[in-house]
């Protein structure tokens, strides 16, 4: 006796149409005779799964199967089966399932393929990444051959129908009750061959040339930003649409600024007296120098914020901020008068300058001696 169709496909009776289709696809791939040559058991399982799918994929047949079972007379004396394996329903099944599994179906359909995508990497300056710029790329890429207008044929000649597939672009392989279509190996699925190829492009229909392509870089891009230029890739075969060009950006390091997304960070040195007494200093920004007030008593490492002096938001509005970290510079050499003044300052502040190093060394000795 035949097994229950739901049991064959390994699905519940409440399974959706997509679940039934997915289950059959899995079984068909597993037991397909092309993958299991000279294996009668795999062929039988493949037939069984295909018969189950032929019934359960059709809503009307499924409803009657659920009601009457395998011997449901509404479908004639032969029950459900495959209707002699020659009905339109079975052909539709193979066109649906095997078109996805094996790239073919009941009939090979040739379409004009899309051209290949291209990628180029470009390095740009820090400021140009922040505010945007215009570039002109020079890239080698294939273009349609002017001699043959992309046909690949020698001028005055034309392609001829492929003798292997008769112009269909496909070869059909039949084993048992099923038939699978595959691209023709002679013409590559195009249905035509070129007996007299163009000497300029060797029958390819395209040649390599240097293309100059203008590119507009928007403000706010960063390392890793990718720009897509639609239609600037390789031309498609058989006159098909071209692919796309992707431009991947790399931003050069800046000698002063460090970027963190839309924020800018920099360090600015100030003197001891500026930190102690307060001052107004010049600070570099992406927009040029600006004045920044340093209050009296500023400690080294203090960070100040300059609002709106960062990087513009990519594809949006506004700008980030700039963060200025002040670092107090200690003079490496002093004149006699400068030393005297600092010693007077230390004495006024109650600092014992001269014995300081000695006292420190004595403390170290007491700890480790």
C-alpha positions in Angstrom: 0.0 0.0 0.0 1.1 3.5 -0.7 2.4 5.6 2.2 0.5 8.6 3.3 1.6 11.6 1.2 2.1 13.8 4.3 4.3 11.0 5.8 6.3 10.8 2.6 7.1 14.5 2.7 7.6 14.5 6.5 5.1 17.3 7.2 1.9 17.6 9.3 -1.5 17.6 7.7 -1.8 21.3 8.7 1.4 22.2 6.8 1.3 25.3 4.7 2.0 25.3 1.0 5.5 26.7 1.5 6.3 24.0 4.1 5.2 21.3 1.7 7.3 22.9 -1.1 10.3 23.2 1.2 10.0 19.6 2.3 9.8 18.3 -1.3 12.7 20.4 -2.4 14.9 18.9 0.4 13.9 15.4 -0.6 14.3 16.0 -4.3 17.8 17.3 -3.7 18.7 14.3 -1.5 17.3 11.5 -3.7 17.6 13.0 -7.2 19.0 10.3 -9.6 21.6 12.6 -11.0 23.1 12.7 -7.5 22.5 8.9 -6.9 23.4 7.2 -10.2 22.5 3.4 -10.3 20.6 3.6 -7.1 17.1 2.2 -7.6 16.2 2.9 -3.9 16.9 6.6 -4.3 15.0 6.8 -7.6 11.9 5.2 -5.9 12.1 7.7 -3.0 12.4 10.5 -5.5 9.3 9.2 -7.4 7.4 8.8 -4.2 8.2 12.3 -3.0 7.4 13.8 -6.4 4.0 12.0 -6.5 3.2 13.3 -3.0 4.1 16.8 -4.0 2.1 16.6 -7.2 -1.0 16.0 -5.1 -0.4 18.2 -2.1 0.8 21.2 -4.0 -2.5 21.5 -5.8 -5.2 22.9 -3.4 -8.0 21.0 -5.1 -6.2 17.7 -5.3 -5.1 18.1 -1.7 -8.6 18.8 -0.5 -9.9 15.7 -2.2 -7.0 13.6 -1.0 -7.7 14.7 2.6 -11.3 13.6 2.1 -11.0 10.4 0.0 -7.4 9.2 0.4 -5.4 7.5 -2.3 -8.3 5.8 -4.0 -10.4 8.9 -4.4 -12.7 8.1 -7.4 -13.2 11.8 -8.3 -9.9 11.5 -10.1 -10.8 8.4 -12.1 -9.9 4.8 -11.8 -6.2 5.5 -11.4 -6.6 7.5 -8.2 -4.3 10.5 -7.8 -0.9 9.4 -9.3 0.7 11.7 -11.9 -2.0 11.5 -14.5 0.2 9.4 -16.8 3.2 11.7 -16.0 2.2 13.8 -19.0 -0.3 16.3 -17.7 0.3 20.0 -17.5 0.2 19.9 -13.7 3.3 17.7 -13.6 5.2 20.0 -16.0 4.3 22.9 -13.9 5.7 21.2 -10.8 9.1 20.6 -12.5 9.2 24.1 -13.9 8.6 25.4 -10.3 10.8 23.1 -8.3 13.6 22.2 -10.6 13.9 25.7 -12.0 15.1 26.6 -8.5 17.1 23.5 -7.7 19.0 22.9 -11.0 18.7 26.3 -12.7 16.4 24.9 -15.4 12.9 23.8 -15.8 10.5 22.5 -18.4 12.0 25.1 -20.8 15.2 27.1 -20.7 14.6 30.9 -20.7 17.5 33.0 -21.8 17.8 36.5 -20.4 20.3 39.2 -21.0 22.6 39.0 -18.0 23.7 42.0 -15.9 27.3 43.1 -16.1 29.8 42.5 -13.3 30.2 45.0 -10.4 33.5 46.8 -9.9 35.2 48.1 -6.8 37.9 50.7 -6.4 39.6 52.0 -3.2 40.5 55.6 -2.9 42.4 57.6 -0.2 41.2 61.1 0.5 42.4 63.9 2.8 41.0 64.4 6.3 39.4 67.7 5.5 37.9 66.5 2.2 36.3 63.6 4.0 34.8 66.0 6.5 33.4 68.6 4.1 33.0 66.6 0.9 34.8 67.0 -2.5 34.6 66.1 -6.1 36.9 63.4 -7.6 37.6 62.0 -11.0 38.4 58.3 -11.1 40.4 56.8 -13.9 39.7 53.0 -13.9 40.3 50.3 -16.4 37.1 48.5 -17.3 35.5 46.7 -20.2 33.4 48.6 -22.6 31.3 47.6 -25.6 33.4 47.0 -28.7 33.0 49.8 -31.3 34.0 47.5 -34.1 31.3 45.0 -33.7 28.9 47.1 -31.6 29.1 44.5 -28.9 27.9 41.5 -31.0 31.3 39.8 -31.0 30.9 39.1 -34.7 33.3 40.2 -37.5 31.7 43.1 -39.3 29.4 41.9 -42.1 28.8 38.6 -40.3 26.2 37.4 -37.8 25.9 34.7 -35.2 24.4 31.3 -36.2 22.1 29.0 -34.4 23.8 26.5 -32.2 23.7 23.0 -33.7 23.9 21.3 -30.3 20.8 22.8 -28.8 19.0 24.0 -31.9 18.9 27.5 -30.6 17.1 26.7 -27.4 20.2 27.4 -25.3 19.5 24.2 -23.3 20.0 20.5 -23.3 17.3 18.2 -21.9 18.3 15.1 -20.0 15.7 12.4 -19.5 16.0 9.5 -17.1 13.0 7.4 -16.3 9.9 9.5 -16.0 11.5 12.9 -15.4 13.3 15.4 -17.6 15.8 18.1 -16.5 17.0 21.0 -18.6 20.5 22.4 -18.4 22.4 25.2 -20.2 23.9 24.1 -23.5 27.7 23.5 -23.1 28.4 24.6 -26.7 26.8 28.0 -26.6 26.7 28.6 -22.9 22.9 28.9 -22.9 22.8 31.7 -25.5 21.4 29.6 -28.3 23.8 31.1 -30.8 27.5 30.7 -31.7 29.9 33.1 -33.4 31.6 31.5 -36.4 33.6 34.6 -37.4 34.6 36.5 -34.2 35.5 40.2 -34.2 39.3 40.6 -34.4 39.2 43.7 -32.2 37.5 42.0 -29.2 38.1 38.3 -30.1 34.4 37.6 -30.1 33.8 38.9 -26.5 31.9 42.0 -27.6 33.9 44.1 -25.1 37.4 45.6 -24.9 39.4 47.0 -22.0 39.7 50.8 -21.8 40.4 53.5 -19.2 37.2 55.3 -18.1 37.1 58.7 -16.4 34.3 58.8 -14.0 33.3 61.9 -11.9 32.5 61.1 -8.2 30.9 63.4 -5.7 32.0 62.7 -2.2 29.4 63.9 0.4 30.4 65.6 3.6 31.0 63.3 6.6 32.4 60.2 5.0 34.9 58.2 6.9 37.2 55.2 6.4 35.1 52.3 5.1 32.4 54.5 3.6 31.2 52.9 0.3 29.7 54.9 -2.5 27.6 53.1 -5.2 27.7 54.4 -8.8 24.8 52.7 -10.6 25.6 51.5 -14.1 29.3 52.3 -14.0 30.4 48.7 -13.8 31.1 46.2 -16.6 28.7 46.1 -19.6 26.3 43.2 -19.5 26.6 40.3 -22.0 24.3 40.1 -25.0 23.5 43.9 -24.6 22.4 43.4 -21.0 22.5 46.2 -18.4 25.8 47.2 -16.9 26.9 46.4 -13.3 27.6 49.0 -10.6 30.8 50.6 -9.4 31.5 50.7 -5.7 34.0 53.3 -4.4 35.5 52.4 -0.9 37.1 55.4 0.9 40.1 55.5 3.2 40.7 58.7 5.1 44.3 59.9 5.7 45.5 60.5 9.2 45.7 64.1 10.3 48.8 65.5 12.1 46.7 67.4 14.7 43.1 66.0 14.8 41.8 62.7 15.8 38.3 61.8 14.6 35.7 59.8 16.6 32.6 59.6 14.3 31.5 63.2 14.1 33.7 64.4 17.0 37.1 65.9 16.6 39.8 65.7 19.4 43.0 67.6 19.6 45.7 68.5 22.2 46.9 72.1 22.6 50.0 72.9 24.7 49.9 75.9 27.1 52.5 77.4 29.4 52.5 77.2 33.2 51.7 80.9 33.4 48.8 80.7 31.0 47.3 77.9 33.0 47.9 79.7 36.3 46.9 83.2 35.3 44.4 82.4 32.6 44.7 83.4 28.9 43.0 83.5 25.5 44.7 81.1 23.1 44.5 80.2 19.4 43.1 76.8 18.7 43.2 75.1 15.3 39.9 73.8 13.9 38.7 72.4 10.6 37.4 75.9 9.9 40.7 77.6 10.8 42.0 79.2 14.0 39.5 80.3 16.7 40.0 82.0 20.0 39.5 80.0 23.2 39.5 81.3 26.8 41.5 79.3 29.3 40.4 80.2 32.8 42.9 80.9 35.6 44.0 77.8 37.5 43.4 75.4 34.6 44.9 71.9 35.3 46.9 69.9 32.7 44.5 67.5 30.9 41.5 69.7 31.2 39.2 69.2 28.1 37.2 72.1 26.6 34.4 71.8 24.1 34.0 73.8 21.0 30.4 73.2 19.8 29.7 72.7 16.1 33.4 72.5 15.2 33.4 68.8 14.5 32.5 66.8 11.3 29.2 67.2 9.5 26.7 64.3 9.9 26.8 62.1 6.9 23.5 62.3 5.0 22.0 64.4 7.8 22.1 67.8 9.4 24.4 69.5 11.9 28.0 68.9 13.0 29.7 67.3 15.9 31.9 69.1 18.4 35.6 69.6 18.8 37.2 68.6 22.1 40.4 70.5 23.1 42.6 68.9 25.7 45.1 71.4 27.1 48.5 70.1 28.2 50.8 72.3 30.4 54.4 72.4 29.1 57.2 72.5 31.5 60.2 74.5 30.3 63.2 72.4 29.8 65.7 75.2 30.4 65.5 78.4 32.4 67.5 81.6 32.5 69.1 82.7 35.8 66.4 85.4 36.2 63.6 82.9 35.5 64.9 80.5 38.0 65.1 83.3 40.6 61.6 84.3 40.0 60.3 80.7 40.3 62.3 80.2 43.5 60.7 83.4 44.9 57.3 82.0 43.8 58.0 78.7 45.5 59.1 80.4 48.7 56.0 82.6 48.7 53.9 79.5 48.3 55.7 77.8 51.2 57.4 75.2 49.0 60.8 74.1 50.0 62.3 73.7 46.5 65.9 72.6 47.2 65.5 69.8 49.8 62.5 68.3 48.0 64.5 65.7 46.1 66.5 64.8 49.2 63.4 64.3 51.3 61.8 62.1 48.7 64.9 59.9 48.5 64.9 59.6 52.3 61.3 58.4 52.2 62.2 55.8 49.6 65.0 54.5 51.7 62.8 54.2 54.8 60.3 52.1 52.8 62.8 49.8 51.1 65.9 50.0 53.2 
